[in-house]
């Protein structure tokens, strides 16, 4: 099976976001378009274990001297604090400023920041944030009933409950079978939901549009 890889020739924008993978890249590009923000380039690290290598490579690309803001976005998984420290290590290794806590910008040209999903103190991932955003959607009642049915019948389902739930939810949309990033591109996520407010504010800070 072919492995998706992103080829970056040069830095094209003065504001850069480095995310975990392809789905995250598609998600953030869709939200940036919705917010009508300009001059933000989203780059995939192709895995959370590659931030250290990818970030250093980014800072050596043609055009990197023009970077004004750079941010890393990764899932908190089981330990958000450990995830944050891991990203800080990647920033430090690339010779970039290291923020004291998630969401804070530090330094100057480039200034740097880290965003941990679904929140700095909440274990989980991007899918958990999206589930929170669609919590009031009528399809979520059906999604909950589906998983309750599996539980009652002792049937197996993915150990990654958040990823499984978001896929069941997305099956209710007009174009079923889309992955999360593709669904974001298709406009199937409620970008104005309160759950996405911290991410929207973070992107506006990166672009210089304020909050």
Secondary structure, 3 states (H helix, E strand, C coil): CCCCCCCCCECCCCEEEEECCHHHHHHHHHHHHHHCCCCEEEEECCCHHHHHHHHHHHCCCECHHHCCEEEEEEECECCHHHHHHHHHHHHHHCCCCCCCCCCCCEECCCEEEEEEECECCECECHHHHHHHHCCCCCHHHHHHHHHHHHHHCCCCCCCCHHHHHHHHHHCCCCCCCCCHHHHHHCCCCCCCCHHHHHHHHHHHHHHCCCC
